[in-house]
Amino acid sequence: MEEVWFWVAAVAAAAMVGMGKGGIPIVGMLAVPVMALVMNPVVAAGMLLPVFVVSDMFGLYAYRHEFDRRVLGIVVPAAIVGVGVGWATASIVSEAAVTLLVGVIGLAFALNLVLRRPVGGEPKRAEVAPGMFWGGVAGFTSFVSHAGAPPYQVYTLPLGMPKAVFAGTSTIAFAIINAVKLVPYYALGQLNLGNLKVAAVLSIPAVIAVFAGVRMVRRMPEKLFYRLVTWALFLISLKLIWDGARAVI
C-alpha cells in the first residue's frame, strides 16, 4: 500500500512539474511538498530535479519564440551566482530559515499586488540592479528548497509582460537554473541511479502535462492569468511560512 501511495504522489508531483513548465504559475512549487507526504523532502527534491530538467526541454520548445531577452540577460547570470552561493553554504544554511524568508517576501509582495496595484498592463523596462538582486535570491532559494519562483516574481510581475512572454521567460530562466543545479546536486549526493530510474518514469506524465499547461496559458484571459499568478504566490507563500516556522520552532 505504501508503494501505491508513493506512485500516486509521484505521478501527481510530476504532472505539477510539467504544468509549471507549460506556464501555469507556481504549480511546480507544489511538487516537492506533495512528494514529501510519502518520502524525505531532501530525497524528493533530488528525485524530481531530473524531471524538472526533462520537462524544461519541452517547455523551451513550446516558448522558443516568446520570451524577454533583457530579463533573461539580467536574471539568469545572477541566479547562477545564487546557485553557487547555495552550494558553497549548503552545510551551514538552514533550509527552514530560507523557506521562512522566501515565504515572508512572497506574501508581502502578493499582498501589495492585491491591495494596491493592478498586475498586467503595458510592459515596463527591466532595471538591472533589482533584477540582479532578485535573480540571485531566486537562484539561491531554488537551490536550497526549489522555491525560486516567489523572488523571481517579485521582480518580474511589475514588468507587465504579456502572459505568454511572462510564461516563456520564466520557463527559460528556470530551465537554465535547473540545468546548473544538476552539478551541485550530484556532488552533494542527491542524485543517484535509483533516483534517475524513477525520474525516467515520471518524465512521461510530466511531458504530457507540459503541453496541457501551454494550452491552458494560451486560452486563459490576460487578467485572469495575472490574478492567478498573484493568488498562487499568496497561497504558496503562506505554506512556505508555515513550513519554515514549524521547522524553526
C-alpha positions as CSV (number, residue, x, y, z in Angstrom):
1,M,0.0,0.0,0.0
2,E,2.9,2.4,0.8
3,E,4.3,1.8,-2.7
4,V,0.9,2.6,-4.2
5,W,0.7,5.9,-2.4
6,F,4.2,6.7,-3.4
7,W,3.4,6.4,-7.1
8,V,0.1,8.3,-6.7
9,A,2.1,11.2,-5.1
10,A,4.9,10.9,-7.5
11,V,2.8,11.0,-10.6
12,A,0.8,13.9,-9.2
13,A,4.0,15.8,-8.5
14,A,5.4,15.0,-11.9
15,A,2.2,16.4,-13.5
16,M,2.6,19.6,-11.4
17,V,6.2,20.0,-12.6
18,G,5.0,19.6,-16.2
19,M,2.2,22.1,-15.9
20,G,4.5,24.6,-14.3
21,K,6.9,24.2,-17.2
22,G,4.0,24.7,-19.5
23,G,3.5,28.1,-18.0
24,I,0.9,27.6,-15.2
25,P,2.1,29.8,-12.4
26,I,3.7,28.4,-9.2
27,V,2.1,24.9,-9.5
28,G,5.6,23.4,-10.0
29,M,6.5,24.5,-6.5
30,L,3.9,22.1,-5.1
31,A,5.7,19.1,-6.4
32,V,8.2,18.7,-3.6
33,P,5.7,19.2,-0.8
34,V,3.4,16.6,-2.4
35,M,6.3,14.1,-2.6
36,A,7.3,15.0,0.9
37,L,4.0,13.4,2.0
38,V,5.4,10.0,1.2
39,M,9.2,10.4,1.5
40,N,12.1,12.6,2.8
41,P,11.8,16.1,1.2
42,V,15.5,16.2,0.5
43,V,15.4,12.9,-1.3
44,A,12.2,14.1,-3.1
45,A,14.0,17.3,-4.3
46,G,16.9,15.2,-5.7
47,M,14.5,12.8,-7.4
48,L,12.4,15.5,-9.0
49,L,15.3,17.6,-10.3
50,P,15.8,15.4,-13.4
51,V,12.0,15.5,-14.0
52,F,12.2,19.3,-13.9
53,V,15.1,19.2,-16.4
54,V,13.4,16.9,-18.9
55,S,10.2,19.0,-18.7
56,D,12.3,22.1,-19.2
57,M,13.3,20.8,-22.7
58,F,9.7,20.7,-23.9
59,G,8.9,24.0,-22.2
60,L,11.8,25.6,-24.1
61,Y,10.4,24.3,-27.4
62,A,6.9,25.5,-26.6
63,Y,8.0,29.0,-25.7
64,R,11.0,29.3,-28.1
65,H,9.6,32.4,-29.7
66,E,8.0,34.1,-26.6
67,F,10.4,35.5,-24.0
68,D,12.1,38.7,-22.9
69,R,15.8,38.7,-23.7
70,R,16.6,41.6,-21.4
71,V,15.0,40.0,-18.4
72,L,16.9,36.7,-19.1
73,G,20.1,38.6,-19.6
74,I,19.7,40.2,-16.1
75,V,18.2,37.5,-14.1
76,V,20.0,34.3,-15.3
77,P,23.6,35.2,-14.6
78,A,22.6,36.5,-11.1
79,A,20.7,33.3,-10.5
80,I,23.7,31.1,-11.4
81,V,25.7,33.1,-8.9
82,G,22.9,32.4,-6.3
83,V,23.1,28.7,-7.0
84,G,26.8,28.8,-6.4
85,V,26.3,30.6,-3.1
86,G,23.7,27.9,-2.2
87,W,26.2,25.2,-3.0
88,A,29.0,26.8,-1.1
89,T,26.9,27.3,2.0
90,A,24.9,24.1,1.8
91,S,26.3,22.7,5.1
92,I,25.7,25.9,7.2
93,V,22.5,27.5,5.9
94,S,19.2,26.3,7.5
95,E,16.7,25.3,4.8
96,A,13.9,26.1,7.3
97,A,15.1,29.7,7.7
98,V,15.4,30.2,4.0
99,T,11.9,28.8,3.4
100,L,10.5,31.1,6.0
101,L,12.3,34.2,4.5
102,V,11.1,33.3,1.0
103,G,7.5,32.9,2.3
104,V,7.6,36.3,4.0
105,I,8.9,38.1,0.9
106,G,6.4,36.4,-1.4
107,L,3.5,37.1,1.0
108,A,4.4,40.8,1.4
109,F,4.6,41.3,-2.4
110,A,1.4,39.4,-3.1
111,L,-0.5,41.5,-0.6
112,N,0.9,44.6,-2.2
113,L,-0.3,43.5,-5.6
114,V,-3.8,42.6,-4.2
115,L,-4.3,45.7,-2.2
116,R,-2.5,48.5,-4.1
117,R,-1.6,47.8,-7.7
118,P,-3.1,46.0,-10.6
119,V,-1.0,43.4,-12.4
120,G,-0.5,43.1,-16.2
121,G,-0.7,46.1,-18.5
122,E,1.9,47.6,-20.7
123,P,5.5,46.1,-20.3
124,K,7.9,48.2,-18.3
125,R,11.7,48.3,-18.7
126,A,13.6,45.8,-16.6
127,E,16.1,47.5,-14.4
128,V,19.5,45.9,-13.9
129,A,20.2,46.3,-10.1
130,P,16.9,44.9,-8.8
131,G,17.0,42.2,-11.4
132,M,20.4,41.1,-10.3
133,F,19.4,41.1,-6.6
134,W,16.1,39.2,-7.1
135,G,17.8,36.9,-9.6
136,G,20.5,36.0,-7.1
137,V,17.9,35.4,-4.4
138,A,15.9,33.2,-6.8
139,G,18.9,31.1,-7.7
140,F,19.8,30.6,-4.0
141,T,16.3,29.7,-2.9
142,S,15.8,27.5,-5.9
143,F,18.9,25.5,-4.9
144,V,18.1,25.3,-1.2
145,S,14.4,24.4,-1.4
146,H,13.1,24.6,-5.1
147,A,11.4,27.9,-4.1
148,G,12.9,30.3,-6.7
149,A,9.5,31.4,-8.1
150,P,8.5,34.0,-5.4
151,P,11.7,36.0,-5.5
152,Y,11.7,35.8,-9.3
153,Q,8.1,37.0,-9.5
154,V,8.8,39.9,-7.1
155,Y,11.0,41.3,-9.9
156,T,9.1,40.2,-13.0
157,L,5.4,40.7,-12.1
158,P,5.6,44.5,-12.1
159,L,7.1,44.5,-15.6
160,G,3.7,43.7,-17.0
161,M,4.9,41.3,-19.7
162,P,2.2,39.7,-21.9
163,K,1.2,36.4,-20.4
164,A,2.9,34.2,-23.0
165,V,6.1,36.2,-22.7
166,F,5.9,36.0,-18.9
167,A,5.4,32.2,-19.0
168,G,8.2,31.8,-21.6
169,T,10.7,33.9,-19.8
170,S,10.0,32.1,-16.6
171,T,10.3,28.7,-18.3
172,I,13.6,29.6,-20.0
173,A,15.1,31.1,-16.8
174,F,14.4,28.1,-14.6
175,A,15.4,25.7,-17.3
176,I,18.9,27.2,-17.2
177,I,18.9,27.3,-13.4
178,N,17.8,23.7,-13.1
179,A,20.4,22.5,-15.5
180,V,23.1,24.3,-13.5
181,K,21.8,22.7,-10.3
182,L,22.5,19.2,-11.6
183,V,26.2,19.6,-10.9
184,P,26.0,20.6,-7.2
185,Y,23.1,18.2,-6.6
186,Y,25.2,15.3,-7.9
187,A,28.3,16.5,-5.9
188,L,26.2,16.5,-2.7
189,G,24.8,13.0,-3.4
190,Q,21.2,14.0,-4.1
191,L,21.3,12.3,-7.5
192,N,21.8,8.5,-7.9
193,L,20.9,5.7,-10.2
194,G,17.8,4.8,-8.2
195,N,16.5,8.3,-8.4
196,L,17.2,8.5,-12.1
197,K,15.2,5.4,-12.9
198,V,12.2,6.7,-11.0
199,A,12.7,10.1,-12.7
200,A,12.7,8.5,-16.1
201,V,9.2,7.0,-15.4
202,L,7.9,10.3,-14.0
203,S,9.1,12.2,-17.0
204,I,6.3,10.7,-19.1
205,P,3.3,12.3,-17.2
206,A,5.4,15.5,-16.8
207,V,5.9,15.9,-20.5
208,I,2.2,15.4,-21.2
209,A,1.4,18.0,-18.6
210,V,3.8,20.5,-20.2
211,F,1.6,20.7,-23.3
212,A,-1.6,20.8,-21.2
213,G,-0.2,23.8,-19.4
214,V,0.8,25.5,-22.6
215,R,-2.7,25.0,-23.9
216,M,-4.3,26.5,-20.8
217,V,-2.0,29.5,-20.8
218,R,-2.8,30.3,-24.4
219,R,-6.5,30.1,-23.8
220,M,-6.6,32.0,-20.5
221,P,-7.6,35.7,-20.4
222,E,-4.7,38.0,-19.6
223,K,-6.3,39.5,-16.4
224,L,-7.2,36.0,-15.2
225,F,-3.7,34.8,-15.8
226,Y,-2.1,37.6,-13.7
227,R,-4.8,37.2,-11.0
228,L,-3.9,33.5,-10.8
229,V,-0.2,34.3,-10.5
230,T,-0.8,36.7,-7.7
231,W,-3.1,34.5,-5.7
232,A,-0.9,31.4,-6.3
233,L,2.1,33.4,-5.0
234,F,0.0,34.4,-1.9
235,L,-1.1,30.8,-1.1
236,I,2.3,29.3,-1.7
237,S,4.0,32.0,0.4
238,L,1.6,31.1,3.3
239,K,2.6,27.5,3.0
240,L,6.3,28.4,3.0
241,I,5.9,30.5,6.1
242,W,4.0,27.6,7.8
243,D,6.7,25.1,6.8
244,G,9.6,27.3,7.7
245,A,8.1,28.5,11.1
246,R,7.2,25.0,12.1
247,A,10.7,23.7,11.4
248,V,12.4,26.6,13.1
249,I,10.2,26.3,16.2
